Amino acid sequence: MSSLLTSGRNISFDNIKAILIFLVVFGHFVELHIAQDAFLRPIWIFAYAFHMPMFALVSGIFSKANLDEKQSVQLIRNIVAPLLGFELIYEATEYLIRGSFSVYAGLIAPYWMLWYLMSLLCWRLLLPLFARLQFPLILSLGLALVTSYSEHLGYLLSGARTLFFFPFFILGWKLGANAFVSKRRDWRLICMASVIVIAGSIMCFRLPAQFDYRWLYGSFSLHRLEMANLSGSMYQLLQYGVSTLSGLSILYLLSLRDWGLARVGQRSMYVFLWHGMALIVLHQLGILNRIFQLGDTARLLISLASSAVIVYLGSHRYCEKFTQKCILSPLNWLLVRQIRTPNPTPEITAQQVKDAPLTQK
């Protein structure tokens, strides 16, 4: 595992982020068709059971509980600027294509996948408060369970998802950056993690066809899921347990070796920001519909290959340069107050004061 630490950077997490962002792209690639696709639906459910919870967990791992000036500037540059910039880009695209803004604009919600940036901003702002409370993980879980009964959150400013995934973010913060750093392989732990992953995948493939996969979104209240009772809360607790066990097991297994995807993981933000545009283009050209009219194996392989291409293009250094130069840097200049650092005043020692003439004292 020590070979996975380079220049103080844990490559394991870069590899993990690369694989998670691939699953995000793949999940969105097939999402519109899973309701009628009995072959791809279990695969999609398995990915969604852990990939967004673990993204929230990884975000928590690298978050700090203090919110000083440096952290505030980072929040604006890394979260607020991309959120505002790409909100404008995607809504403008919707208007050009359909002649109206998206349904998300009417709900006062971030556009499609941009909900994660809104939630991440809220998590970072809530963390300094919860870090000073006793049992922050239990409190965040209790808050998520209680508010799941509310009909007033939903998509509004990503409120429901923010609270639903918040326990995973807090868990990541509690685990810390050394969560998956080990100097030796524990074969008992490897076997246990493998069994959990296999059992979880079998469970997903054995789910009944009428399983309501809206549970995995975190944006629907228990009332809309028709389980606004104690059984619904118990079911939600079970969901948290399954997502945590399977997700941590997968992350642990992925951290055991270098998958050669560190550069993709380091630029995963650009994949996240642009992959929606790639899917919009493919949908408008009718390519997505044609793909999902193919046979089962062809649909799966083409979806995986297409997702890999989107990830590759989104994580390319040219995409990073273009995004930074044309979108994020101008927004950073507008959003971040430019502070001129004053010339440092030379420190005056006690001896200099003693030796100075009376007129200077």
C-alpha positions as CSV (number, residue, x, y, z in Angstrom):
1,M,0.0,0.0,0.0
2,S,2.9,2.3,0.6
3,S,3.5,2.4,-3.2
4,L,0.1,4.0,-3.5
5,L,1.4,7.1,-1.7
6,T,3.1,9.5,-4.1
7,S,4.4,12.9,-3.1
8,G,2.1,12.8,-0.1
9,R,-0.9,12.1,-2.3
10,N,-3.0,9.0,-1.8
11,I,-3.3,7.5,-5.3
12,S,-5.9,5.0,-3.9
13,F,-8.5,7.8,-3.6
14,D,-7.7,9.1,-7.1
15,N,-8.3,5.6,-8.5
16,I,-11.5,5.3,-6.4
17,K,-12.8,8.6,-7.7
18,A,-12.1,7.6,-11.3
19,I,-14.1,4.4,-10.9
20,L,-16.9,6.2,-9.1
21,I,-17.2,8.9,-11.7
22,F,-17.3,6.2,-14.4
23,L,-20.3,4.6,-12.6
24,V,-21.9,8.1,-12.4
25,V,-21.6,8.5,-16.2
26,F,-22.7,4.9,-16.8
27,G,-25.7,5.3,-14.5
28,H,-26.8,8.5,-16.2
29,F,-26.2,6.9,-19.6
30,V,-28.8,4.1,-19.0
31,E,-31.0,5.8,-16.5
32,L,-33.8,6.9,-18.9
33,H,-34.3,3.3,-20.1
34,I,-34.1,1.2,-17.0
35,A,-37.8,1.3,-16.3
36,Q,-38.4,-0.9,-19.3
37,D,-35.0,-2.7,-19.4
38,A,-35.1,-5.8,-17.2
39,F,-31.5,-6.7,-18.2
40,L,-29.7,-3.4,-17.3
41,R,-31.9,-2.5,-14.3
42,P,-30.2,-4.8,-11.7
43,I,-26.8,-3.5,-12.9
44,W,-28.0,0.0,-12.5
45,I,-29.5,-0.7,-9.1
46,F,-26.2,-2.3,-7.9
47,A,-24.2,0.8,-9.0
48,Y,-26.7,3.3,-7.5
49,A,-26.8,1.3,-4.2
50,F,-23.3,2.5,-3.4
51,H,-21.7,4.9,-5.8
52,M,-23.4,8.2,-4.7
53,P,-23.2,7.3,-1.0
54,M,-19.5,6.6,-1.5
55,F,-18.9,9.9,-3.4
56,A,-20.4,11.7,-0.5
57,L,-18.2,9.7,1.9
58,V,-15.0,10.5,-0.1
59,S,-16.0,14.2,-0.2
60,G,-16.3,14.0,3.6
61,I,-12.9,12.4,4.0
62,F,-11.2,15.4,2.4
63,S,-13.3,18.0,4.1
64,K,-12.2,20.1,7.1
65,A,-14.4,21.2,10.0
66,N,-13.0,24.7,10.1
67,L,-14.3,27.4,7.8
68,D,-11.5,30.0,7.7
69,E,-10.8,32.5,4.9
70,K,-8.8,29.9,2.9
71,Q,-11.5,27.3,3.2
72,S,-14.2,29.8,2.2
73,V,-12.3,30.8,-1.0
74,Q,-11.9,27.1,-1.9
75,L,-15.6,26.6,-1.5
76,I,-16.3,29.5,-3.9
77,R,-13.7,28.3,-6.4
78,N,-14.3,24.6,-6.3
79,I,-18.1,24.5,-5.7
80,V,-19.9,27.8,-6.1
81,A,-18.2,28.8,-9.4
82,P,-18.8,25.4,-11.2
83,L,-22.4,25.3,-9.9
84,L,-23.3,28.7,-11.2
85,G,-21.3,28.5,-14.4
86,F,-22.7,25.1,-15.5
87,E,-26.2,25.9,-14.2
88,L,-26.2,28.7,-16.8
89,I,-24.7,26.5,-19.5
90,Y,-27.2,23.7,-19.1
91,E,-30.3,25.9,-18.7
92,A,-29.2,27.9,-21.8
93,T,-28.8,24.6,-23.7
94,E,-32.3,23.5,-22.6
95,Y,-33.7,26.8,-23.8
96,L,-32.0,26.5,-27.2
97,I,-33.2,23.0,-27.7
98,R,-36.8,23.2,-26.3
99,G,-37.6,26.8,-26.2
100,S,-38.0,26.8,-22.4
101,F,-35.9,26.3,-19.4
102,S,-35.7,22.8,-17.7
103,V,-38.2,21.4,-15.2
104,Y,-35.5,21.9,-12.6
105,A,-35.6,25.6,-13.0
106,G,-39.4,25.6,-12.2
107,L,-38.7,23.5,-9.1
108,I,-35.9,26.0,-8.0
109,A,-33.5,23.1,-8.1
110,P,-30.0,22.6,-9.5
111,Y,-30.0,21.2,-13.0
112,W,-30.0,17.4,-13.1
113,M,-26.7,16.1,-11.8
114,L,-25.6,19.5,-10.5
115,W,-27.6,18.7,-7.3
116,Y,-24.4,17.2,-6.0
117,L,-22.6,20.5,-6.0
118,M,-25.4,22.2,-4.2
119,S,-25.5,19.4,-1.6
120,L,-21.7,19.4,-1.2
121,L,-21.8,23.2,-0.5
122,C,-24.4,22.6,2.2
123,W,-22.5,19.7,3.7
124,R,-19.3,21.8,3.9
125,L,-21.3,24.7,5.6
126,L,-23.0,22.3,8.0
127,L,-19.8,20.4,8.9
128,P,-18.3,23.0,11.3
129,L,-21.6,22.9,13.3
130,F,-21.9,19.1,13.4
131,A,-18.3,18.7,14.2
132,R,-18.9,20.5,17.5
133,L,-21.9,18.3,18.5
134,Q,-21.9,15.0,20.4
135,F,-22.5,12.0,18.1
136,P,-22.7,13.9,14.8
137,L,-23.1,10.7,12.8
138,I,-26.1,9.6,14.8
139,L,-27.6,13.1,14.7
140,S,-27.2,13.4,10.9
141,L,-28.8,10.0,10.5
142,G,-31.7,10.9,12.7
143,L,-32.2,14.2,10.8
144,A,-32.3,12.3,7.5
145,L,-34.8,9.8,8.8
146,V,-37.1,12.5,10.3
147,T,-37.0,14.8,7.3
148,S,-37.8,11.9,4.9
149,Y,-41.4,12.3,6.0
150,S,-41.5,15.9,4.8
151,E,-43.2,16.8,1.6
152,H,-41.6,20.3,1.5
153,L,-38.0,19.4,0.7
154,G,-37.9,17.3,-2.4
155,Y,-35.9,18.9,-5.3
156,L,-36.0,22.4,-3.8
157,L,-32.4,23.5,-3.7
158,S,-31.5,19.8,-3.5
159,G,-32.8,19.8,0.1
160,A,-34.0,16.1,0.3
161,R,-30.8,14.7,-1.2
162,T,-28.6,16.9,0.9
163,L,-30.1,15.5,4.1
164,F,-30.4,12.0,2.7
165,F,-26.7,11.6,1.8
166,F,-25.4,13.8,4.7
167,P,-24.7,10.8,7.0
168,F,-22.3,9.4,4.4
169,F,-20.5,12.7,4.3
170,I,-20.2,12.8,8.1
171,L,-19.0,9.2,8.1
172,G,-16.3,10.0,5.6
173,W,-15.2,13.0,7.7
174,K,-15.1,10.8,10.8
175,L,-13.0,8.1,9.0
176,G,-10.4,10.6,7.8
177,A,-7.8,10.6,5.0
178,N,-6.1,7.4,6.4
179,A,-9.3,5.3,6.1
180,F,-8.0,3.1,3.3
181,V,-4.2,3.4,4.0
182,S,-2.6,0.2,5.2
183,K,0.9,-1.2,5.2
184,R,-0.2,-4.8,4.7
185,R,-3.0,-6.8,3.2
186,D,-5.4,-8.4,5.7
187,W,-6.7,-11.5,3.9
188,R,-9.5,-12.0,6.4
189,L,-10.7,-8.5,5.6
190,I,-10.4,-9.0,1.9
191,C,-12.4,-12.2,2.1
192,M,-15.1,-10.5,4.2
193,A,-15.3,-7.6,1.8
194,S,-15.5,-9.9,-1.2
195,V,-18.3,-11.9,0.4
196,I,-20.3,-8.7,1.1
197,V,-19.9,-7.4,-2.4
198,I,-20.9,-10.7,-4.0
199,A,-23.9,-11.0,-1.6
200,G,-24.9,-7.4,-2.4
201,S,-24.7,-8.0,-6.2
202,I,-26.8,-11.2,-5.9
203,M,-29.4,-9.3,-3.8
204,C,-29.7,-6.7,-6.5
205,F,-30.2,-9.3,-9.3
206,R,-32.8,-11.1,-7.2
207,L,-34.9,-8.1,-6.5
208,P,-38.5,-8.4,-7.8
209,A,-39.4,-6.6,-11.0
210,Q,-41.7,-4.2,-9.1
211,F,-39.0,-2.9,-6.8
212,D,-39.3,0.8,-6.5
213,Y,-35.8,2.0,-7.4
214,R,-36.8,5.6,-6.5
215,W,-35.5,4.7,-3.0
216,L,-32.0,5.1,-4.3
217,Y,-32.4,8.7,-5.5
218,G,-32.8,10.2,-2.0
219,S,-35.1,12.9,-3.4
220,F,-38.5,11.3,-2.7
221,S,-40.3,11.5,0.6
222,L,-41.7,8.4,2.4
223,H,-45.2,9.7,1.5
224,R,-44.4,9.6,-2.2
225,L,-42.8,6.2,-1.8
226,E,-46.1,5.2,-0.1
227,M,-44.3,4.1,3.1
228,A,-44.7,7.0,5.5
229,N,-44.7,4.8,8.6
230,L,-42.3,3.0,10.9
231,S,-41.8,0.2,8.3
232,G,-40.6,2.9,5.9
233,S,-38.1,4.2,8.4
234,M,-36.8,0.7,9.1
235,Y,-36.5,0.1,5.4
236,Q,-34.5,3.3,5.0
237,L,-32.2,2.2,7.9
238,L,-31.7,-1.1,6.1
239,Q,-30.8,0.8,2.9
240,Y,-28.2,2.9,4.8
241,G,-26.7,-0.3,6.2
242,V,-26.5,-2.1,2.8
243,S,-25.1,1.0,1.1
244,T,-22.5,1.5,3.8
245,L,-21.4,-2.1,4.0
246,S,-21.2,-2.7,0.3
247,G,-19.7,0.7,-0.5
248,L,-16.9,0.4,2.1
249,S,-16.2,-3.1,1.0
250,I,-15.8,-2.0,-2.6
251,L,-13.7,1.0,-1.7
252,Y,-11.4,-1.2,0.4
253,L,-11.0,-3.7,-2.4
254,L,-10.3,-0.9,-4.9
255,S,-7.7,0.6,-2.6
256,L,-5.6,-2.5,-2.6
257,R,-3.9,-1.8,-5.9
258,D,-3.1,0.9,-8.4
259,W,-5.6,0.7,-11.2
260,G,-3.7,3.3,-13.3
261,L,-6.6,5.7,-13.2
262,A,-5.2,8.3,-10.9
263,R,-5.1,11.1,-13.6
264,V,-8.8,10.4,-14.3
265,G,-9.6,10.7,-10.6
266,Q,-7.7,13.9,-10.3
267,R,-9.8,15.5,-13.0
268,S,-13.1,13.8,-12.1
269,M,-14.7,17.2,-11.5
270,Y,-14.5,18.0,-15.2
271,V,-16.0,14.6,-16.2
272,F,-18.8,15.3,-13.8
273,L,-19.5,18.8,-15.2
274,W,-19.4,17.9,-18.9
275,H,-20.8,14.4,-19.1
276,G,-24.4,15.7,-19.0
277,M,-23.7,17.7,-22.1
278,A,-22.4,14.6,-23.9
279,L,-25.6,12.7,-23.0
280,I,-27.8,15.6,-24.2
281,V,-26.0,15.5,-27.6
282,L,-26.3,11.7,-27.9
283,H,-30.0,11.9,-27.0
284,Q,-30.7,14.7,-29.4
285,L,-29.0,12.8,-32.2
286,G,-31.1,9.8,-31.5
287,I,-28.1,7.7,-30.7
288,L,-29.1,6.7,-27.2
289,N,-32.5,5.4,-28.4
290,R,-30.8,3.3,-31.1
291,I,-28.4,1.8,-28.6
292,F,-31.2,0.7,-26.3
293,Q,-33.0,-1.1,-29.2
294,L,-30.1,-3.5,-29.5
295,G,-29.7,-6.9,-27.8
296,D,-28.8,-7.3,-24.1
297,T,-25.1,-7.9,-24.5
298,A,-24.7,-5.2,-27.2
299,R,-26.6,-2.7,-25.1
300,L,-24.4,-3.3,-22.1
301,L,-21.1,-3.3,-23.9
302,I,-21.8,-0.2,-25.9
303,S,-23.1,1.6,-22.8
304,L,-19.9,0.7,-20.9
305,A,-17.7,1.7,-23.9
306,S,-19.5,4.9,-24.5
307,S,-19.3,5.8,-20.8
308,A,-15.5,5.1,-20.9
309,V,-15.1,7.4,-23.9
310,I,-17.0,10.2,-22.1
311,V,-14.9,9.8,-19.0
312,Y,-11.7,9.8,-21.1
313,L,-12.6,13.0,-22.9
314,G,-13.9,14.8,-19.8
315,S,-10.7,14.0,-17.9
316,H,-8.4,15.1,-20.7
317,R,-6.0,17.9,-19.9
318,Y,-7.4,20.0,-22.8
319,C,-10.9,19.8,-21.3
320,E,-9.4,20.9,-17.9
321,K,-7.6,23.8,-19.5
322,F,-10.7,24.9,-21.5
323,T,-13.0,24.7,-18.5
324,Q,-10.6,26.6,-16.3
325,K,-9.7,29.3,-18.8
326,C,-13.1,30.0,-20.3
327,I,-15.6,29.3,-17.5
328,L,-14.2,28.8,-14.0
329,S,-11.4,31.4,-13.9
330,P,-13.6,34.3,-15.0
331,L,-16.2,33.3,-12.5
332,N,-13.6,33.0,-9.7
333,W,-12.4,36.5,-10.5
334,L,-16.0,37.8,-10.2
335,L,-16.9,35.8,-7.1
336,V,-13.8,35.9,-5.0
337,R,-13.0,39.3,-3.5
338,Q,-9.5,40.3,-4.6
339,I,-7.5,41.2,-1.6
340,R,-4.2,43.1,-2.0
341,T,-1.6,41.9,0.5
342,P,-0.1,44.9,2.2
343,N,3.6,45.3,2.4
344,P,4.8,43.6,5.5
345,T,5.8,46.0,8.3
346,P,9.4,45.1,9.5
347,E,9.4,43.8,13.0
348,I,11.0,46.3,15.5
349,T,13.0,44.7,18.2
350,A,13.3,45.9,21.8
351,Q,16.9,46.7,21.3
352,Q,16.1,49.0,18.3
353,V,13.6,50.9,20.4
354,K,16.2,51.3,23.2
355,D,18.8,52.6,20.8
356,A,16.5,55.0,18.9
357,P,16.9,58.8,19.4
358,L,14.4,60.4,21.8
359,T,12.7,62.2,18.9
360,Q,11.7,58.8,17.4
361,K,10.5,57.3,20.7
